[in-house]
């Protein structure tokens, strides 16, 4: 059993082609995969709070492992079998802010048809490249702004209240920084979720946890996400504004030189690594026009260079490769 993951992302609707993709040679029509997001948010909030205790067995039967994780790991009210669980769950769904948030979620997401189509095409591609791996069951939920996504074995959860758009008044009042709010929009859901799925399926090899290994691992995640969502723009995939993505392209050499000259590629200080890997208003050491996490762009460019200079290596093999130094050395990366 894999350990479940909970992700708090900082967090162009596209037209999906249902036949031959113009971005690759995959005939999506021939792949028998269909994703239908299960709306746990509606199931939970449609229950009369006075009937919560007697409704828990039904929720447990219908939503199984997901319901367990939701209670224990997402809203953190304990295990289903604990005597106070029903009371805590009732308090959650009757909380005024949570109730109002659920109404906003229903306004923004009256149905999930577009998301179902986007996820269906993404996981058709995933099944094409990794036919022996499972396709997750996807659930939507409202967590009181706790989580963007959750992941466990064969399930993937979406915290819809973390994707209400930049004009959601709650975000600023909760102290969420503006640079994160910019990505808390409906169109960011699929790329966030596919990245989360990649983290679960292709976990980081932390035997040597240094800067360059983290940069390349993040690059692998971005390469995977772009491969699964080829119709989406790089700006959407990376979560950078078009101007900041252009900054990355124009300053790639300077960014790389900065890490070389400051001898940062092989440092193992987690505080410094996280400063560059995690979301931020801009990249430390550069102007405020740079995006936070600009090193992720470098990682993607290294991985792209690795595949282009090693034609015998497939996308699937690259994703399974956990020797990041090997990827770096054989990439012949020269910005």
SULVEN-V303186 format. One record per residue. N is the residue number from 1. RES is the residue in three letters. SS is DSSP state (2 for helix, 1 for strand, 0 for the rest). Layout:
n->N res->RES ss->SS
n->N res->RES ss->SS
//
This chain:
n->1 res->UNK ss->0
n->2 res->UNK ss->0
n->3 res->UNK ss->0
n->4 res->UNK ss->0
n->5 res->UNK ss->1
n->6 res->UNK ss->1
n->7 res->UNK ss->1
n->8 res->UNK ss->0
n->9 res->UNK ss->0
n->10 res->UNK ss->0
n->11 res->UNK ss->0
n->12 res->UNK ss->0
n->13 res->UNK ss->0
n->14 res->UNK ss->0
n->15 res->UNK ss->0
n->16 res->UNK ss->0
n->17 res->UNK ss->0
n->18 res->UNK ss->0
n->19 res->UNK ss->0
n->20 res->UNK ss->1
n->21 res->UNK ss->0
n->22 res->UNK ss->0
n->23 res->UNK ss->0
n->24 res->UNK ss->0
n->25 res->UNK ss->0
n->26 res->UNK ss->0
n->27 res->UNK ss->1
n->28 res->UNK ss->2
n->29 res->UNK ss->2
n->30 res->UNK ss->2
n->31 res->UNK ss->0
n->32 res->UNK ss->0
n->33 res->UNK ss->0
n->34 res->UNK ss->0
n->35 res->UNK ss->0
n->36 res->UNK ss->0
n->37 res->UNK ss->0
n->38 res->UNK ss->1
n->39 res->UNK ss->1
n->40 res->UNK ss->2
n->41 res->UNK ss->2
n->42 res->UNK ss->2
n->43 res->UNK ss->2
n->44 res->UNK ss->2
n->45 res->UNK ss->2
n->46 res->UNK ss->0
n->47 res->UNK ss->0
n->48 res->UNK ss->0
n->49 res->UNK ss->2
n->50 res->UNK ss->2
n->51 res->UNK ss->2
n->52 res->UNK ss->2
n->53 res->UNK ss->2
n->54 res->UNK ss->2
n->55 res->UNK ss->2
n->56 res->UNK ss->2
n->57 res->UNK ss->2
n->58 res->UNK ss->2
n->59 res->UNK ss->2
n->60 res->UNK ss->2
n->61 res->UNK ss->2
n->62 res->UNK ss->2
n->63 res->UNK ss->2
n->64 res->UNK ss->2
n->65 res->UNK ss->2
n->66 res->UNK ss->2
n->67 res->UNK ss->2
n->68 res->UNK ss->2
n->69 res->UNK ss->2
n->70 res->UNK ss->2
n->71 res->UNK ss->2
n->72 res->UNK ss->2
n->73 res->UNK ss->2
n->74 res->UNK ss->2
n->75 res->UNK ss->0
n->76 res->UNK ss->0
n->77 res->UNK ss->0
n->78 res->UNK ss->0
n->79 res->UNK ss->0
n->80 res->UNK ss->0
n->81 res->UNK ss->0
n->82 res->UNK ss->0
n->83 res->UNK ss->0
n->84 res->UNK ss->0
n->85 res->UNK ss->2
n->86 res->UNK ss->2
n->87 res->UNK ss->2
n->88 res->UNK ss->2
n->89 res->UNK ss->2
n->90 res->UNK ss->2
n->91 res->UNK ss->2
n->92 res->UNK ss->2
n->93 res->UNK ss->2
n->94 res->UNK ss->2
n->95 res->UNK ss->0
n->96 res->UNK ss->2
n->97 res->UNK ss->2
n->98 res->UNK ss->2
n->99 res->UNK ss->2
n->100 res->UNK ss->2
n->101 res->UNK ss->2
n->102 res->UNK ss->2
n->103 res->UNK ss->2
n->104 res->UNK ss->2
n->105 res->UNK ss->2
n->106 res->UNK ss->2
n->107 res->UNK ss->2
n->108 res->UNK ss->2
n->109 res->UNK ss->0
n->110 res->UNK ss->0
n->111 res->UNK ss->0
n->112 res->UNK ss->0
n->113 res->UNK ss->2
n->114 res->UNK ss->2
n->115 res->UNK ss->2
n->116 res->UNK ss->2
n->117 res->UNK ss->2
n->118 res->UNK ss->2
n->119 res->UNK ss->2
n->120 res->UNK ss->2
n->121 res->UNK ss->2
n->122 res->UNK ss->2
n->123 res->UNK ss->2
n->124 res->UNK ss->2
n->125 res->UNK ss->2
n->126 res->UNK ss->2
n->127 res->UNK ss->2
n->128 res->UNK ss->2
n->129 res->UNK ss->2
n->130 res->UNK ss->0
n->131 res->UNK ss->0
n->132 res->UNK ss->0
n->133 res->UNK ss->0
n->134 res->UNK ss->0
n->135 res->UNK ss->0
n->136 res->UNK ss->0
n->137 res->UNK ss->1
n->138 res->UNK ss->1
n->139 res->UNK ss->1
n->140 res->UNK ss->1
n->141 res->UNK ss->1
n->142 res->UNK ss->0
n->143 res->UNK ss->0
n->144 res->UNK ss->0
n->145 res->UNK ss->0
n->146 res->UNK ss->0
n->147 res->UNK ss->0
n->148 res->UNK ss->0
n->149 res->UNK ss->1
n->150 res->UNK ss->1
n->151 res->UNK ss->1
n->152 res->UNK ss->1
n->153 res->UNK ss->0
n->154 res->UNK ss->0
n->155 res->UNK ss->1
n->156 res->UNK ss->1
n->157 res->UNK ss->1
n->158 res->UNK ss->1
n->159 res->UNK ss->1
n->160 res->UNK ss->2
n->161 res->UNK ss->2
n->162 res->UNK ss->2
n->163 res->UNK ss->0
n->164 res->UNK ss->0
n->165 res->UNK ss->0
n->166 res->UNK ss->0
n->167 res->UNK ss->0
n->168 res->UNK ss->0
n->169 res->UNK ss->2
n->170 res->UNK ss->2
n->171 res->UNK ss->2
n->172 res->UNK ss->2
n->173 res->UNK ss->2
n->174 res->UNK ss->0
n->175 res->UNK ss->0
n->176 res->UNK ss->0
n->177 res->UNK ss->0
n->178 res->UNK ss->2
n->179 res->UNK ss->2
n->180 res->UNK ss->2
n->181 res->UNK ss->2
n->182 res->UNK ss->0
n->183 res->UNK ss->0
n->184 res->UNK ss->0
n->185 res->UNK ss->0
n->186 res->UNK ss->2
n->187 res->UNK ss->2
n->188 res->UNK ss->2
n->189 res->UNK ss->2
n->190 res->UNK ss->2
n->191 res->UNK ss->2
n->192 res->UNK ss->2
n->193 res->UNK ss->2
n->194 res->UNK ss->2
n->195 res->UNK ss->2
n->196 res->UNK ss->2
n->197 res->UNK ss->2
n->198 res->UNK ss->2
n->199 res->UNK ss->2
n->200 res->UNK ss->2
n->201 res->UNK ss->2
n->202 res->UNK ss->0
n->203 res->UNK ss->0
n->204 res->UNK ss->0
n->205 res->UNK ss->0
n->206 res->UNK ss->2
n->207 res->UNK ss->2
n->208 res->UNK ss->2
n->209 res->UNK ss->0
n->210 res->UNK ss->0
n->211 res->UNK ss->2
n->212 res->UNK ss->2
n->213 res->UNK ss->2
n->214 res->UNK ss->2
n->215 res->UNK ss->2
n->216 res->UNK ss->2
n->217 res->UNK ss->2
n->218 res->UNK ss->2
n->219 res->UNK ss->2
n->220 res->UNK ss->2
n->221 res->UNK ss->2
n->222 res->UNK ss->2
n->223 res->UNK ss->2
n->224 res->UNK ss->2
n->225 res->UNK ss->2
n->226 res->UNK ss->2
n->227 res->UNK ss->2
n->228 res->UNK ss->2
n->229 res->UNK ss->0
n->230 res->UNK ss->0
n->231 res->UNK ss->0
n->232 res->UNK ss->0
n->233 res->UNK ss->0
n->234 res->UNK ss->2
n->235 res->UNK ss->2
n->236 res->UNK ss->2
n->237 res->UNK ss->2
n->238 res->UNK ss->2
n->239 res->UNK ss->0
n->240 res->UNK ss->0
n->241 res->UNK ss->0
n->242 res->UNK ss->2
n->243 res->UNK ss->2
n->244 res->UNK ss->2
n->245 res->UNK ss->2
n->246 res->UNK ss->2
n->247 res->UNK ss->2
n->248 res->UNK ss->2
n->249 res->UNK ss->2
n->250 res->UNK ss->2
n->251 res->UNK ss->0
n->252 res->UNK ss->2
n->253 res->UNK ss->2
n->254 res->UNK ss->2
n->255 res->UNK ss->2
n->256 res->UNK ss->2
n->257 res->UNK ss->2
n->258 res->UNK ss->2
n->259 res->UNK ss->2
n->260 res->UNK ss->2
n->261 res->UNK ss->2
n->262 res->UNK ss->0
n->263 res->UNK ss->0
n->264 res->UNK ss->0
n->265 res->UNK ss->0
n->266 res->UNK ss->0
n->267 res->UNK ss->0
n->268 res->UNK ss->0
n->269 res->UNK ss->0
n->270 res->UNK ss->2
n->271 res->UNK ss->2
n->272 res->UNK ss->2
n->273 res->UNK ss->2
n->274 res->UNK ss->2
n->275 res->UNK ss->2
n->276 res->UNK ss->2
n->277 res->UNK ss->2
n->278 res->UNK ss->0
n->279 res->UNK ss->0
n->280 res->UNK ss->0
n->281 res->UNK ss->0
n->282 res->UNK ss->0
n->283 res->UNK ss->0
n->284 res->UNK ss->0
n->285 res->UNK ss->0
n->286 res->UNK ss->0
n->287 res->UNK ss->0
n->288 res->UNK ss->0
n->289 res->UNK ss->0
n->290 res->UNK ss->0
n->291 res->UNK ss->0
n->292 res->UNK ss->0
n->293 res->UNK ss->0
n->294 res->UNK ss->2
n->295 res->UNK ss->2
n->296 res->UNK ss->2
n->297 res->UNK ss->2
n->298 res->UNK ss->2
n->299 res->UNK ss->2
n->300 res->UNK ss->2
n->301 res->UNK ss->2
n->302 res->UNK ss->2
n->303 res->UNK ss->2
n->304 res->UNK ss->2
n->305 res->UNK ss->2
n->306 res->UNK ss->2
n->307 res->UNK ss->2
n->308 res->UNK ss->2
n->309 res->UNK ss->0
n->310 res->UNK ss->0
n->311 res->UNK ss->0
n->312 res->UNK ss->0
n->313 res->UNK ss->0
n->314 res->UNK ss->0
n->315 res->UNK ss->2
n->316 res->UNK ss->2
n->317 res->UNK ss->2
n->318 res->UNK ss->2
n->319 res->UNK ss->2
n->320 res->UNK ss->2
n->321 res->UNK ss->0
n->322 res->UNK ss->0
n->323 res->UNK ss->0
n->324 res->UNK ss->2
n->325 res->UNK ss->2
n->326 res->UNK ss->2
n->327 res->UNK ss->2
n->328 res->UNK ss->2
n->329 res->UNK ss->2
n->330 res->UNK ss->2
n->331 res->UNK ss->2
n->332 res->UNK ss->0
n->333 res->UNK ss->0
n->334 res->UNK ss->0
n->335 res->UNK ss->0
//
